[in-house]
Amino acid sequence: MTKRAYQYRFYPTPEQAELLARTFGCVRSVYNRILRWRTDAFFKERQKVGYTQASARLTAIKKLPKLAFLNEVTTVPLQQCLRHQQAAFKNFFEGRAKYPAFKKKRHRQSAEFTSSAFRYRDGKLFLAKCDEPLAIRWSRPLPGEPSTVTISRDSAGRYFVSCLCEFEPETLPVVPKTLGIDLGLKDLFVTSEGERFGNPRHAAKYASRLALAQRRLSKKQLGSKNRAKARRKVARIHAKISDCRADGLHKLSRRLINENQVVCAETLAVKNMIRNPKLSKAIADAGWGEFVRQLEYKGGWAGRQIVQIDRWYP
């Protein structure tokens, strides 16, 4: 048994949207306030703050009159954001990530609920302090009851729910076939059998629409409702590009895993290659890193072997 997140889109009612907006705002406020407090404590007083001290700090600031709005939402997402912040600091000190950044209002918003803050009954999901179930578009059934639920809203205004469940991966039958792939820009990858898979270039396909939407956004007055509408149009185009890229990579990676027992791919330093000013946009649009990541976890579930070959190997 292993854990897997199942993501669905849902459409909240006006009351649910208002409650989620307050929850997102409280999570963002707590995260930023605790991050500022931990940063000042380290640079000014040379004190390292852990999760226990941060949780005590949260209890103290919730008693302040000016922050009484934090008590209007369930406390579970507030505690979970502190755990995420602690994980971000751990990744930073171990050299796997940059210093934790402050959350912004216009970026993706999320709130995580544990089992004590939601109910899943008869295919319906109820959040804490919410009487009606979420109108989720169930594209596939859940394998079991979720342990945690993450509610998110992207920059385009779409709402998603991610349910973390335990499931038993199905091992595919062994096939006597080994394949090597060479990643590129003209073709997304070329197989060792000579088959070419063209690069769809999603960013170039929507470049003219995106440029027009960005020009219209730049002419809108700051703080106006028309600017907010124009910003959402730009965000929807970016979301369209991202969804098309993800859909294409999922289909190709699933095809390779289903048809081959062993898949060999080269290791690419994408973070270094993307520094090229002439090719950075094309490399980012190709999604090499995401494609290899999908091959690895899908191959692990299906009992396939993914071989990483050094890029300097002849």
MIPA-438369 format. One record per residue: residue number from 0; z, x, y of N, C-alpha, C in turn. Coordinates in pm, whole numbers, padded with zeros to 5 digits, always signed. Each point is the difference from the previous one (the first is absolute). Layout:
(NUM, (Z, X, Y), (Z, X, Y), (Z, X, Y))
...
***
This chain:
(0, (+00000, +00084, -00119), (+00000, -00084, +00119), (+00000, +00088, +00125))
(1, (-00079, -00038, +00095), (-00005, +00070, +00127), (-00007, -00102, +00112))
(2, (+00017, +00045, +00122), (+00001, -00090, +00115), (-00132, +00008, +00074))
(3, (-00039, -00116, +00049), (-00128, -00010, +00072), (+00014, -00106, +00108))
(4, (-00063, +00023, +00113), (+00004, -00095, +00111), (-00126, -00086, -00001))
(5, (+00019, -00131, +00010), (-00110, -00096, +00006), (-00003, -00059, +00141))
(6, (-00111, +00019, +00067), (-00011, -00043, +00140), (-00086, -00126, +00010))
(7, (+00050, -00096, +00080), (-00070, -00126, +00022), (+00002, -00030, +00150))
(8, (-00097, -00077, +00040), (-00001, -00047, +00138), (+00064, -00139, +00005))
(9, (+00074, -00027, +00106), (+00059, -00133, +00017), (-00016, -00044, +00145))
(10, (+00019, -00129, +00019), (-00021, -00063, +00131), (+00129, -00071, +00040))
(11, (+00077, +00058, +00089), (+00130, -00059, +00036), (-00015, -00120, +00091))
(12, (+00098, -00088, -00006), (+00009, -00111, +00093), (+00048, +00053, +00136))
(13, (-00011, -00077, +00108), (+00049, +00048, +00129), (+00147, +00040, -00004))
(14, (+00083, -00077, -00072), (+00142, +00037, -00010), (+00018, +00132, -00076))
(15, (-00074, +00017, -00108), (+00009, +00125, -00075), (-00052, +00118, +00080))
(16, (-00108, -00022, +00074), (-00054, +00108, +00083), (+00100, +00043, +00107))
(17, (+00071, -00096, +00058), (+00102, +00034, +00100), (+00115, +00077, -00062))
(18, (+00044, -00044, -00118), (+00109, +00071, -00069), (-00042, +00141, -00040))
(19, (-00122, +00015, -00048), (-00047, +00133, -00038), (-00017, +00090, +00122))
(20, (-00044, -00058, +00112), (-00013, +00079, +00123), (+00136, +00053, +00045))
(21, (+00104, -00085, -00008), (+00134, +00047, +00034), (+00048, +00107, -00098))
(22, (-00032, -00019, -00128), (+00042, +00099, -00101), (-00069, +00133, +00024))
(23, (-00130, -00003, +00026), (-00073, +00125, +00027), (+00057, +00069, +00124))
(24, (+00030, -00079, +00103), (+00055, +00060, +00121), (+00137, +00062, -00022))
(25, (+00084, -00066, -00078), (+00133, +00055, -00028), (-00010, +00127, -00085))
(26, (-00087, +00000, -00099), (-00019, +00119, -00083), (-00050, +00116, +00085))
(27, (-00096, -00027, +00086), (-00054, +00105, +00086), (+00107, +00052, +00097))
(28, (+00080, -00090, +00057), (+00104, +00041, +00093), (+00107, +00085, -00069))
(29, (+00044, -00042, -00118), (+00102, +00076, -00073), (-00053, +00137, -00040))
(30, (-00122, +00004, -00050), (-00058, +00128, -00042), (-00009, +00097, +00117))
(31, (-00050, -00046, +00114), (-00016, +00089, +00116), (+00134, +00042, +00059))
(32, (+00095, -00091, +00006), (+00131, +00034, +00057), (+00074, +00101, -00089))
(33, (-00004, -00021, -00131), (+00067, +00094, -00090), (-00071, +00133, -00002))
(34, (-00132, +00000, +00008), (-00075, +00126, +00004), (+00032, +00078, +00126))
(35, (+00009, -00068, +00115), (+00038, +00069, +00124), (+00141, +00053, -00009))
(36, (+00091, -00077, -00057), (+00139, +00044, -00014), (+00010, +00122, -00091))
(37, (-00071, +00000, -00112), (+00004, +00114, -00092), (-00063, +00123, +00062))
(38, (-00109, -00020, +00076), (-00066, +00114, +00064), (+00089, +00062, +00106))
(39, (+00064, -00081, +00084), (+00090, +00053, +00103), (+00123, +00066, -00062))
(40, (+00050, -00056, -00109), (+00117, +00061, -00064), (-00032, +00138, -00054))
(41, (-00121, +00021, -00046), (-00035, +00131, -00055), (-00028, +00102, +00110))
(42, (-00078, -00039, +00101), (-00041, +00098, +00101), (+00107, +00024, +00106))
(43, (+00085, -00099, +00025), (+00103, +00017, +00103), (+00133, +00044, -00059))
(44, (+00037, -00054, -00115), (+00131, +00030, -00058), (-00008, +00079, -00130))
(45, (-00121, +00028, -00047), (-00021, +00075, -00124), (+00069, -00067, -00119))
(46, (-00012, -00132, -00007), (+00058, -00076, -00110), (-00110, -00066, -00082))
(47, (+00011, +00012, -00131), (-00094, -00066, -00089), (+00055, -00135, -00042))
(48, (-00082, -00102, +00014), (+00041, -00137, -00027), (-00072, -00048, -00126))
(49, (+00076, -00055, -00093), (-00057, -00054, -00123), (-00007, -00152, +00003))
(50, (-00032, -00057, -00115), (-00015, -00145, -00007), (+00133, -00071, +00021))
(51, (+00110, +00057, -00049), (+00131, -00066, +00014), (+00039, -00013, +00146))
(52, (-00018, +00109, +00076), (+00031, -00007, +00143), (-00095, -00093, +00075))
(53, (-00127, -00001, -00041), (-00097, -00088, +00066), (+00033, -00147, -00027))
(54, (+00044, -00031, -00122), (+00038, -00137, -00031), (+00122, -00043, +00081))
(55, (+00097, +00091, +00017), (+00116, -00031, +00082), (-00039, -00020, +00146))
(56, (-00096, +00078, +00045), (-00050, -00015, +00136), (-00066, -00136, +00020))
(57, (-00074, -00046, -00101), (-00062, -00131, +00007), (+00105, -00110, +00011))
(58, (+00107, +00010, -00077), (+00108, -00099, +00009), (+00062, -00003, +00139))
(59, (+00010, +00118, +00063), (+00060, +00006, +00134), (-00091, -00059, +00107))
(60, (-00131, +00030, -00008), (-00088, -00049, +00107), (-00025, -00150, -00013))
(61, (+00017, -00056, -00120), (-00018, -00145, -00014), (+00112, -00077, +00068))
(62, (+00111, +00066, +00032), (+00111, -00065, +00069), (-00015, +00005, +00152))
(63, (-00100, +00076, +00050), (-00020, +00008, +00144), (-00059, -00131, +00052))
(64, (+00045, -00048, +00116), (-00052, -00129, +00052), (-00150, +00003, +00026))
(65, (-00053, +00113, +00049), (-00143, +00006, +00032), (-00087, +00005, -00124))
(66, (+00060, +00030, -00116), (-00075, +00006, -00125), (+00042, -00111, -00096))
(67, (+00049, -00109, +00055), (+00044, -00112, -00085), (-00116, -00064, -00075))
(68, (-00123, +00022, +00049), (-00116, -00061, -00068), (-00022, +00058, -00139))
(69, (+00061, +00116, -00030), (-00016, +00058, -00133), (+00066, -00085, -00107))
(70, (+00095, -00083, +00039), (+00069, -00086, -00097), (-00077, -00128, -00031))
(71, (-00113, -00023, +00069), (-00077, -00122, -00023), (-00087, +00009, -00124))
(72, (-00021, +00119, -00053), (-00083, +00018, -00120), (+00088, +00054, -00111))
(73, (-00051, -00007, -00122), (+00075, +00052, -00113), (+00016, +00152, +00012))
(74, (+00112, +00050, -00047), (+00031, +00142, +00018), (-00070, +00090, -00101))
(75, (-00058, -00057, -00106), (-00062, +00082, -00105), (-00115, +00085, +00053))
(76, (-00098, -00053, +00075), (-00107, +00086, +00052), (+00051, +00110, +00092))
(77, (+00110, -00028, +00072), (+00055, +00102, +00089), (+00057, +00116, -00080))
(78, (+00069, -00030, -00109), (+00053, +00107, -00085), (-00113, +00074, -00071))
(79, (-00103, -00072, -00041), (-00110, +00065, -00070), (-00076, +00096, +00090))
(80, (-00013, -00033, +00128), (-00072, +00090, +00090), (+00077, +00130, +00019))
(81, (+00133, -00005, -00010), (+00079, +00124, +00007), (-00021, +00084, -00125))
(82, (-00014, -00064, -00116), (-00030, +00075, -00122), (-00138, +00065, +00008))
(83, (-00096, -00071, +00058), (-00132, +00059, +00018), (+00006, +00117, +00097))
(84, (+00081, -00012, +00104), (+00015, +00109, +00094), (+00064, +00122, -00065))
(85, (+00098, -00023, -00087), (+00063, +00110, -00071), (-00102, +00069, -00091))
(86, (-00086, -00077, -00067), (-00105, +00059, -00083), (-00099, +00079, +00085))
(87, (-00029, -00048, +00122), (-00091, +00072, +00089), (+00060, +00134, +00043))
(88, (+00130, +00002, +00027), (+00065, +00127, +00036), (+00002, +00095, -00120))
(89, (+00020, -00052, -00120), (-00002, +00084, -00119), (-00137, +00064, -00020))
(90, (-00105, -00079, +00018), (-00135, +00054, -00012), (-00028, +00104, +00108))
(91, (+00057, -00020, +00119), (-00021, +00096, +00108), (+00068, +00133, -00030))
(92, (+00125, -00006, -00043), (+00074, +00124, -00025), (-00053, +00075, -00123))
(93, (-00064, -00071, -00091), (-00058, +00065, -00117), (-00145, +00039, +00021))
(94, (-00051, -00018, +00122), (-00133, +00049, +00035), (-00115, -00087, -00045))
(95, (+00024, -00126, -00035), (-00107, -00087, -00047), (-00055, -00091, +00108))
(96, (+00066, -00008, +00114), (-00045, -00091, +00105), (+00046, +00053, +00135))
(97, (-00051, -00063, +00105), (+00040, +00037, +00136), (+00131, -00069, +00036))
(98, (+00051, +00032, +00117), (+00125, -00061, +00047), (-00021, -00151, +00016))
(99, (+00097, -00082, -00040), (-00015, -00146, +00011), (-00035, -00042, +00142))
(100, (-00095, -00091, +00012), (-00049, -00048, +00129), (+00059, -00137, +00031))
(101, (+00002, -00033, +00127), (+00050, -00131, +00043), (-00103, -00108, -00034))
(102, (+00048, -00118, -00032), (-00087, -00112, -00032), (-00048, -00065, +00130))
(103, (-00126, -00043, -00002), (-00061, -00062, +00117), (-00029, -00148, -00026))
(104, (+00002, -00075, +00105), (-00015, -00146, -00012), (-00141, -00039, -00041))
(105, (-00100, +00076, +00043), (-00139, -00037, -00026), (-00050, +00049, -00135))
(106, (+00078, +00081, -00068), (-00042, +00051, -00130), (+00043, -00096, -00111))
(107, (-00023, +00041, -00124), (+00037, -00083, -00114), (+00151, -00021, -00004))
(108, (+00042, -00125, -00021), (+00140, -00035, -00009), (+00033, -00038, -00144))
(109, (+00121, +00037, -00044), (+00039, -00032, -00138), (+00151, -00018, -00007))
(110, (+00042, -00074, -00102), (+00141, -00023, -00028), (+00015, -00015, -00150))
(111, (+00095, +00072, -00057), (+00020, -00003, -00145), (+00122, -00084, -00034))
(112, (-00015, -00088, -00099), (+00106, -00089, -00045), (+00033, +00032, -00146))
(113, (+00127, +00019, -00029), (+00043, +00019, -00138), (+00028, -00136, -00065))
(114, (+00043, +00003, -00125), (+00017, -00125, -00075), (+00104, -00093, +00061))
(115, (+00091, +00054, +00079), (+00103, -00084, +00061), (-00050, -00074, +00123))
(116, (-00121, +00032, +00045), (-00052, -00061, +00124), (-00123, -00085, -00024))
(117, (-00035, -00028, -00125), (-00112, -00089, -00027), (+00022, -00068, -00136))
(118, (-00074, -00109, -00023), (+00004, -00071, -00127), (-00143, -00022, -00049))
(119, (-00022, +00029, -00127), (-00130, -00023, -00062), (+00019, -00099, -00114))
(120, (-00046, -00122, +00020), (+00018, -00107, -00097), (-00131, -00076, -00019))
(121, (-00043, -00013, -00125), (-00116, -00081, -00036), (-00124, +00038, +00080))
(122, (-00021, +00130, +00017), (-00118, +00045, +00073), (+00007, -00016, +00150))
(123, (+00119, -00026, +00055), (+00017, -00015, +00144), (+00102, +00103, +00049))
(124, (-00028, +00055, +00117), (+00084, +00105, +00058), (+00067, -00053, +00125))
(125, (+00135, +00003, +00002), (+00079, -00044, +00114), (+00072, +00122, +00058))
(126, (-00013, +00020, +00130), (+00073, +00107, +00068), (+00132, -00052, +00053))
(127, (+00091, +00092, +00028), (+00130, -00037, +00055), (-00018, -00066, +00137))
(128, (+00081, -00102, +00026), (-00002, -00076, +00125), (-00134, -00072, +00021))
(129, (-00069, -00029, -00110), (-00128, -00071, +00008), (+00001, -00111, -00104))
(130, (-00019, -00125, +00044), (+00010, -00115, -00090), (-00127, -00021, -00082))
(131, (-00116, +00028, +00057), (-00125, -00025, -00068), (-00050, +00127, -00069))
(132, (-00070, -00014, -00114), (-00056, +00119, -00065), (-00119, +00055, +00077))
(133, (-00029, +00126, -00023), (-00115, +00062, +00065), (-00129, -00052, -00063))
(134, (-00098, -00030, +00084), (-00130, -00048, -00048), (-00084, +00121, -00042))
(135, (+00027, +00048, -00120), (-00063, +00122, -00051), (-00127, -00037, -00074))
(136, (-00103, +00078, +00019), (-00124, -00017, -00075), (+00010, +00087, -00126))
(137, (+00041, -00062, -00110), (+00024, +00074, -00124), (-00133, +00032, -00067))
(138, (-00052, +00120, +00026), (-00126, +00041, -00061), (+00016, +00037, -00146))
(139, (+00121, +00032, -00043), (+00030, +00031, -00139), (+00149, -00025, -00023))
(140, (+00039, -00035, -00120), (+00142, -00031, -00024), (+00084, +00127, -00005))
(141, (+00127, -00015, +00032), (+00094, +00111, -00010), (+00044, +00017, -00146))
(142, (+00019, +00124, -00045), (+00045, +00020, -00137), (+00145, -00036, -00023))
(143, (+00077, -00015, +00105), (+00142, -00034, -00012), (+00058, -00026, +00137))
(144, (+00130, -00014, +00003), (+00067, -00025, +00127), (+00008, +00130, +00080))
(145, (-00037, -00002, +00127), (+00003, +00123, +00080), (+00142, +00047, +00030))
(146, (+00017, +00131, +00008), (+00129, +00058, +00036), (+00016, +00015, +00151))
(147, (-00108, +00034, +00068), (+00000, +00007, +00146), (-00129, -00063, +00052))
(148, (+00008, -00050, +00122), (-00114, -00063, +00066), (-00012, +00060, +00139))
(149, (-00122, +00042, +00035), (-00026, +00057, +00131), (-00098, -00088, +00074))
(150, (+00042, -00050, +00116), (-00085, -00083, +00085), (-00055, +00090, +00111))
(151, (-00131, -00007, +00022), (-00062, +00084, +00102), (-00102, -00080, +00080))
(152, (-00024, +00047, +00121), (-00102, -00056, +00087), (-00078, +00116, +00061))
(153, (-00131, +00001, -00019), (-00079, +00112, +00049), (-00040, -00023, +00145))
(154, (-00073, +00094, +00057), (-00039, -00008, +00141), (-00095, -00114, +00027))
(155, (-00070, -00047, -00104), (-00093, -00111, +00017), (+00069, -00135, -00007))
(156, (+00132, -00002, -00023), (+00075, -00125, -00006), (+00004, -00064, -00137))
(157, (-00041, +00069, -00104), (+00003, -00055, -00136), (+00135, +00028, -00064))
(158, (+00048, -00096, -00079), (+00129, +00014, -00068), (-00024, +00027, -00149))
(159, (+00080, +00093, -00053), (-00010, +00036, -00141), (+00140, +00006, -00060))
(160, (+00009, -00032, -00128), (+00124, +00014, -00074), (-00027, +00090, -00119))
(161, (+00084, +00100, -00019), (-00011, +00095, -00110), (+00121, -00016, -00091))
(162, (-00025, -00036, -00126), (+00105, -00027, -00098), (+00006, +00116, -00099))
(163, (+00116, +00064, -00009), (+00019, +00110, -00093), (+00053, -00055, -00132))
(164, (-00079, +00017, -00106), (+00035, -00056, -00131), (-00014, +00108, -00107))
(165, (+00069, -00023, -00110), (-00016, +00085, -00117), (-00111, -00057, -00090))
(166, (-00085, +00087, -00051), (-00106, -00045, -00088), (-00026, +00110, -00103))
(167, (-00060, -00040, -00108), (-00032, +00093, -00108), (-00150, +00030, +00006))
(168, (-00038, +00123, +00036), (-00143, +00031, +00012), (-00069, -00007, -00136))
(169, (-00124, -00042, +00003), (-00080, -00015, -00121), (-00084, +00125, -00022))
(170, (+00020, +00066, -00112), (-00075, +00121, -00033), (-00137, -00038, -00053))
(171, (-00103, +00057, +00059), (-00136, -00029, -00042), (-00035, +00076, -00127))
(172, (-00091, -00050, -00082), (-00041, +00072, -00121), (-00067, +00133, +00033))
(173, (+00018, +00096, -00088), (-00054, +00135, +00023), (-00152, -00004, -00013))
(174, (-00066, +00065, +00097), (-00147, +00011, -00003), (-00036, +00149, +00002))
(175, (-00096, +00044, -00079), (-00036, +00143, -00006), (-00094, +00039, +00113))
(176, (+00052, -00004, +00121), (-00085, +00031, +00114), (+00081, +00072, +00107))
(177, (-00054, +00112, +00048), (+00061, +00078, +00107), (-00098, +00009, +00116))
(178, (+00050, -00015, +00121), (-00087, -00003, +00118), (+00059, +00086, +00110))
(179, (-00087, +00071, +00068), (+00040, +00076, +00118), (-00067, -00058, +00123))
(180, (+00071, -00001, +00111), (-00055, -00054, +00125), (+00011, +00104, +00110))
(181, (-00101, +00002, +00086), (-00005, +00090, +00115), (-00004, -00086, +00125))
(182, (+00105, +00002, +00079), (+00010, -00082, +00120), (-00084, +00058, +00112))
(183, (-00054, -00088, +00081), (-00085, +00046, +00110), (-00012, -00105, +00108))
(184, (-00088, +00027, +00099), (-00021, -00090, +00112), (-00132, -00075, -00010))
(185, (-00108, +00069, -00040), (-00127, -00069, -00017), (+00013, -00106, -00110))
(186, (+00057, +00039, -00112), (+00039, -00091, -00107), (+00151, +00010, -00013))
(187, (+00065, -00114, -00020), (+00145, +00002, -00012), (+00044, +00094, -00112))
(188, (-00069, -00007, -00113), (+00020, +00099, -00106), (-00121, -00001, -00092))
(189, (-00021, +00115, -00064), (-00107, +00017, -00096), (+00065, +00037, -00133))
(190, (-00037, -00068, -00107), (+00061, +00024, -00131), (-00069, +00118, -00069))
(191, (+00066, +00051, -00102), (-00057, +00110, -00078), (-00123, -00043, -00078))
(192, (-00024, -00129, -00012), (-00120, -00050, -00068), (-00115, -00022, +00097))
(193, (+00020, +00033, +00127), (-00106, -00012, +00098), (-00006, -00133, +00072))
(194, (+00091, -00090, -00029), (+00001, -00130, +00067), (+00061, +00013, +00138))
(195, (-00064, -00059, +00099), (+00045, +00009, +00139), (+00054, -00135, +00047))
(196, (+00111, +00005, +00071), (+00059, -00119, +00060), (-00001, +00021, +00151))
(197, (-00086, -00074, +00066), (-00019, +00019, +00143), (+00124, -00030, +00082))
(198, (+00007, +00065, +00115), (+00111, -00021, +00092), (-00030, -00122, +00087))
(199, (+00078, -00106, -00009), (-00032, -00122, +00079), (+00016, +00017, +00149))
(200, (+00079, +00097, +00047), (+00018, +00026, +00144), (+00037, -00127, +00076))
(201, (+00117, -00052, -00031), (+00044, -00125, +00061), (+00024, +00014, +00149))
(202, (+00053, +00115, +00044), (+00026, +00018, +00143), (-00130, +00001, +00080))
(203, (-00103, +00062, -00054), (-00129, +00002, +00070), (-00064, -00139, +00003))
(204, (+00024, -00079, -00104), (-00058, -00135, -00007), (+00054, -00089, +00111))
(205, (+00128, +00013, +00032), (+00062, -00084, +00101), (+00021, +00075, +00132))
(206, (-00066, +00114, +00018), (+00024, +00082, +00119), (-00041, -00072, +00127))
(207, (-00117, -00066, -00002), (-00048, -00066, +00122), (+00091, -00117, +00039))
(208, (+00043, -00080, -00099), (+00091, -00111, +00029), (+00133, +00051, +00052))
(209, (+00049, +00107, -00059), (+00127, +00056, +00044), (-00010, +00056, +00141))
(210, (-00110, +00069, +00031), (-00016, +00057, +00134), (-00008, -00110, +00105))
(211, (-00070, -00110, -00031), (-00009, -00111, +00095), (+00136, -00063, +00022))
(212, (+00076, -00020, -00107), (+00134, -00059, +00015), (+00093, +00092, +00077))
(213, (-00012, +00129, -00019), (+00086, +00095, +00073), (-00038, +00007, +00148))
(214, (-00129, -00011, +00031), (-00040, +00000, +00142), (+00053, -00125, +00070))
(215, (-00007, -00113, -00069), (+00053, -00123, +00061), (+00151, +00008, +00016))
(216, (+00068, +00063, -00094), (+00145, +00016, +00010), (+00038, +00087, +00119))
(217, (-00077, +00105, +00024), (+00033, +00093, +00109), (-00012, -00065, +00138))
(218, (-00076, -00110, +00009), (-00020, -00064, +00130), (+00100, -00111, +00027))
(219, (+00083, -00033, -00097), (+00098, -00107, +00019), (+00122, +00051, +00075))
(220, (+00062, -00089, +00076), (+00117, +00038, +00078), (+00121, +00019, -00090))
(221, (+00077, +00103, +00030), (+00117, +00031, -00081), (+00101, -00114, +00007))
(222, (+00051, -00039, -00117), (+00099, -00105, -00006), (-00055, -00141, +00000))
(223, (-00129, -00017, +00008), (-00058, -00134, +00004), (-00023, -00055, -00141))
(224, (-00016, -00131, -00009), (-00026, -00063, -00130), (-00139, +00036, -00051))
(225, (-00095, +00016, +00092), (-00135, +00038, -00043), (+00001, +00140, -00063))
(226, (+00083, +00088, +00051), (+00009, +00133, -00060), (+00061, -00009, -00140))
(227, (+00098, -00087, -00018), (+00059, -00017, -00133), (-00103, -00054, -00099))
(228, (-00086, -00093, +00045), (-00105, -00052, -00087), (-00101, +00109, -00033))
(229, (-00037, +00079, +00100), (-00096, +00108, -00026), (+00059, +00105, -00093))
(230, (+00130, +00026, +00014), (+00064, +00098, -00089), (-00002, -00048, -00144))
(231, (+00023, -00130, -00022), (-00004, -00054, -00135), (-00141, +00006, -00059))
(232, (-00102, -00017, +00084), (-00136, +00012, -00051), (-00029, +00143, -00048))
(233, (+00046, +00097, +00076), (-00016, +00140, -00043), (+00076, +00025, -00129))
(234, (+00121, -00053, -00009), (+00080, +00019, -00122), (-00065, -00066, -00121))
(235, (-00064, -00116, +00020), (-00065, -00067, -00112), (-00119, +00080, -00052))
(236, (-00072, +00066, +00089), (-00113, +00083, -00044), (+00052, +00121, -00079))
(237, (+00107, +00063, +00050), (+00060, +00111, -00074), (+00049, -00047, -00138))
(238, (+00060, -00119, -00005), (+00047, -00053, -00128), (-00116, -00027, -00094))
(239, (-00112, -00048, +00054), (-00119, -00025, -00082), (-00051, +00129, -00062))
(240, (-00005, +00106, +00079), (-00045, +00130, -00051), (+00093, +00050, -00108))
(241, (+00129, -00009, +00024), (+00099, +00046, -00098), (-00007, -00079, -00129))
(242, (-00015, -00133, +00010), (-00008, -00083, -00121), (-00125, +00029, -00080))
(243, (-00113, +00018, +00067), (-00125, +00032, -00071), (+00011, +00134, -00072))
(244, (+00060, +00098, +00066), (+00015, +00132, -00062), (+00091, -00008, -00122))
(245, (+00113, -00068, +00014), (+00094, -00011, -00112), (-00061, -00076, -00117))
(246, (-00074, -00106, +00030), (-00063, -00078, -00107), (-00101, +00085, -00077))
(247, (-00082, +00076, +00072), (-00098, +00084, -00067), (+00063, +00109, -00085))
(248, (+00105, +00064, +00051), (+00066, +00106, -00076), (+00069, -00055, -00124))
(249, (+00061, -00118, +00010), (+00065, -00060, -00116), (-00102, -00033, -00110))
(250, (-00115, -00051, +00037), (-00101, -00035, -00100), (-00054, +00125, -00069))
(251, (-00027, +00106, +00078), (-00054, +00122, -00060), (+00103, +00070, -00088))
(252, (+00125, +00008, +00046), (+00102, +00066, -00080), (+00028, -00077, -00129))
(253, (-00001, -00132, +00006), (+00020, -00080, -00121), (-00114, +00019, -00099))
(254, (-00121, +00013, +00050), (-00115, +00022, -00089), (+00011, +00134, -00071))
(255, (+00037, +00104, +00073), (+00013, +00131, -00063), (+00111, +00001, -00104))
(256, (+00111, -00065, +00028), (+00112, -00002, -00095), (-00037, -00079, -00125))
(257, (-00071, -00109, +00016), (-00035, -00083, -00115), (-00102, +00067, -00092))
(258, (-00091, +00081, +00056), (-00110, +00055, -00078), (+00026, +00141, -00053))
(259, (+00102, +00069, +00047), (+00018, +00140, -00036), (+00145, +00026, -00044))
(260, (+00013, +00089, -00098), (+00133, +00040, -00047), (+00059, +00110, +00087))
(261, (-00084, +00092, +00047), (+00043, +00110, +00085), (-00090, +00003, +00123))
(262, (+00060, +00007, +00117), (-00073, +00009, +00126), (+00047, +00127, +00071))
(263, (-00096, +00087, +00032), (+00031, +00127, +00067), (-00047, -00008, +00144))
(264, (+00087, +00035, +00093), (-00033, -00002, +00143), (+00057, +00124, +00065))
(265, (-00067, +00045, +00104), (+00045, +00119, +00071), (+00112, -00035, +00097))
(266, (+00083, +00098, +00028), (+00106, -00016, +00099), (-00055, +00039, +00136))
(267, (+00014, -00088, +00096), (-00052, +00024, +00134), (+00114, -00001, +00101))
(268, (+00000, +00096, +00090), (+00098, +00003, +00109), (-00052, -00089, +00113))
(269, (+00018, -00130, -00017), (-00057, -00096, +00095), (+00061, +00018, +00139))
(270, (+00129, +00031, +00006), (+00066, +00016, +00130), (-00059, +00118, +00077))
(271, (-00043, +00102, -00070), (-00064, +00114, +00067), (-00146, -00030, +00034))
(272, (-00069, -00066, -00091), (-00141, -00029, +00024), (-00020, -00099, +00113))
(273, (+00096, -00089, +00019), (-00016, -00103, +00103), (+00015, +00056, +00141))
(274, (+00039, +00127, +00010), (+00009, +00065, +00132), (-00136, +00035, +00056))
(275, (-00103, -00005, -00083), (-00135, +00028, +00048), (-00041, -00108, +00100))
(276, (-00028, +00036, +00125), (-00027, -00103, +00101), (-00129, -00077, -00026))
(277, (-00095, +00057, -00074), (-00128, -00066, -00024), (+00003, -00090, -00123))
(278, (+00086, +00033, -00096), (+00002, -00073, -00126), (+00128, -00080, -00022))
(279, (+00094, +00005, +00094), (+00130, -00064, -00022), (-00014, -00151, -00021))
(280, (-00085, -00064, +00079), (-00016, -00144, -00011), (-00062, -00039, -00134))
(281, (-00101, +00077, -00044), (-00066, -00029, -00127), (+00093, +00025, -00118))
(282, (+00082, +00107, +00008), (+00093, +00030, -00109), (+00108, -00107, -00010))
(283, (+00051, -00044, +00115), (+00102, -00105, -00001), (-00057, -00131, -00054))
(284, (-00126, -00028, +00030), (-00062, -00124, -00046), (-00027, +00002, -00150))
(285, (-00020, +00119, -00058), (-00028, +00009, -00143), (+00122, -00037, -00084))
(286, (+00119, +00039, +00043), (+00121, -00035, -00075), (+00016, +00077, -00130))
(287, (-00025, +00132, +00002), (+00012, +00080, -00122), (+00141, -00001, -00056))
(288, (+00099, +00020, +00086), (+00138, +00007, -00047), (+00044, -00130, -00065))
(289, (-00034, -00113, +00059), (+00037, -00130, -00056), (-00072, -00023, -00132))
(290, (-00124, +00045, -00010), (-00076, -00019, -00124), (+00064, +00077, -00116))
(291, (+00038, +00124, +00024), (+00064, +00080, -00105), (+00137, -00056, -00034))
(292, (+00073, -00050, +00100), (+00131, -00060, -00027), (-00013, -00122, -00090))
(293, (-00101, -00083, +00025), (-00022, -00116, -00085), (-00035, +00040, -00142))
(294, (-00080, +00105, -00014), (-00033, +00047, -00135), (+00124, +00046, -00074))
(295, (+00092, +00065, +00069), (+00120, +00054, -00065), (+00090, -00112, -00050))
(296, (+00034, -00096, +00084), (+00096, -00101, -00046), (-00065, -00101, -00095))
(297, (-00127, -00031, +00019), (-00067, -00089, -00094), (-00021, +00069, -00135))
(298, (-00029, +00131, +00003), (-00012, +00073, -00125), (+00131, +00010, -00075))
(299, (+00110, +00016, +00074), (+00131, +00003, -00065), (+00035, -00131, -00066))
(300, (-00035, -00112, +00063), (+00027, -00130, -00061), (-00087, -00025, -00123))
(301, (-00125, +00044, +00004), (-00095, -00030, -00107), (-00001, +00104, -00111))
(302, (+00082, +00104, +00011), (+00000, +00104, -00103), (-00116, +00097, +00012))
(303, (-00061, +00010, +00117), (-00108, +00095, +00023), (+00055, +00130, +00056))
(304, (-00082, +00104, -00004), (+00042, +00130, +00050), (-00085, +00036, +00122))
(305, (+00069, +00031, +00109), (-00066, +00041, +00124), (+00028, +00149, +00019))
(306, (-00106, +00079, +00002), (+00012, +00147, +00010), (-00036, +00041, +00142))
(307, (+00090, +00074, +00064), (-00024, +00053, +00134), (-00045, +00146, -00012))
(308, (-00120, +00029, +00049), (-00056, +00135, -00008), (+00008, +00064, +00137))
(309, (+00041, +00125, +00004), (+00012, +00072, +00125), (-00136, +00009, +00069))
(310, (+00001, -00017, +00132), (-00127, -00004, +00073), (-00070, +00135, +00003))
(311, (+00072, +00110, -00032), (-00062, +00132, -00004), (-00053, +00035, -00138))
(312, (+00020, -00093, -00096), (-00049, +00028, -00135), (-00153, -00009, +00000))
(313, (-00071, +00095, -00061), (-00147, -00001, +00006), (-00060, -00119, -00075))
***
